[in-house]
Amino acid sequence: MSNIYVFGECMIELRVDKALNSSQNDTSSKILKQAFAGDVLNTAIYLKRTFPALNAHFVSAVGHDKFSVDMLNFLKEEHIGCDFVFQSDNKIPGLYAIETDETGERTFNYWRENSAAKEVMPFITQDVIGKLAEGDMFFFSGISLAVITASDRPLFWKMLAQLKSAGVSIVFDPNYRARMWETPEQAKEQFEKAFSLSDIALPGVDDFQQLYGIKTADEVYNFCQQFNFEELVIKNGEAEILCYHQGKQYQFSVIPVTNVVDTTSAGDSFNGAYLGARINKQDIDSALKIASQAAGFVIQHQGAIVPKVAFTQFIEKQLP
Ligand SMILES: O=C(O)C(=O)C[C@H](O)[C@H](O)CO
């Protein structure tokens, strides 16, 4: 059975509950909904919900506090493997809040400078790397890289090289968050390292736009020519998705969604369903279709992780 490891941070998520707040103008007192989310974990959850026979595992660190305990319980409820979710004695999870505009486009505020996940690398011993090396896929993002303490990044790259040489498929989504990097140059340097070790890359045009001034999917493709991806999927919001695999180009027109409530986790749910479909040997066209349907469903709901039963019922109807 396939084992997929995702490496990164899960945070406490806060968002204003639209249904419970009758007046959007009341700034002094709002009812917030609290959940748990983080980009790579979101990917793992949507992968597992879409393809329950696959094993998705989270590699991270949390604390011993009540939020951390609830977070671990949440991961277990989603059937995410937690063997490599370590518990720090003196740190707690980070937190983020979602704001959405009238079009459903989201922005985030973060409180994560001191989170347990920043210090995950010292927990990852050679024994742990040996276990990860038995996996089929290792997924990380630009956020995962930005989160880990800069002085621990060499340990991360050493681990990644070991996993790659053990034959694990390395998958990277740049997910650029400008505020998490000291300088854009630092992000570029880390991303290019990640691209050079990745078998599959799942970038968004917006990552490249912000960082390299690249504005179209074709230009992203040209930029990516310097790397050696087996598979490259270029996401572009509501515009056409481009995919390259074994010298062939695929184009996919995104199914339009009229009722966009919150775009949080659009890319993550896309990644989860896409990777799950590809691990399950679905062809590229079917994988792009199910991924785009998953993302289209997720953005019609508030928060990164949408209600499980509704998502599962929806996705089961879409699967071949
Ligand atoms: O922005 C981050 O670091 C997060 O992981 C929060 C969100 O869940 C994620 O960005 C959604 O893609």
The ligand as a Gaussian input file, in Angstrom:
#p B3LYP/6-31G(d) Opt

LIG

0 1
 O       -0.434000      29.889000       4.891000
 C       -0.094000      28.920000       5.558000
 O        1.025000      28.768000       6.025000
 C       -1.063000      27.857000       5.806000
 O       -0.678000      26.735000       5.826000
 C       -2.505000      28.244000       6.015000
 C       -3.484000      27.753000       5.005000
 O       -4.173000      26.633000       5.489000
 C       -2.888000      27.439000       3.685000
 O       -2.035000      28.472000       3.281000
 C       -3.938000      27.285000       2.655000
 O       -3.293000      27.053000       1.420000

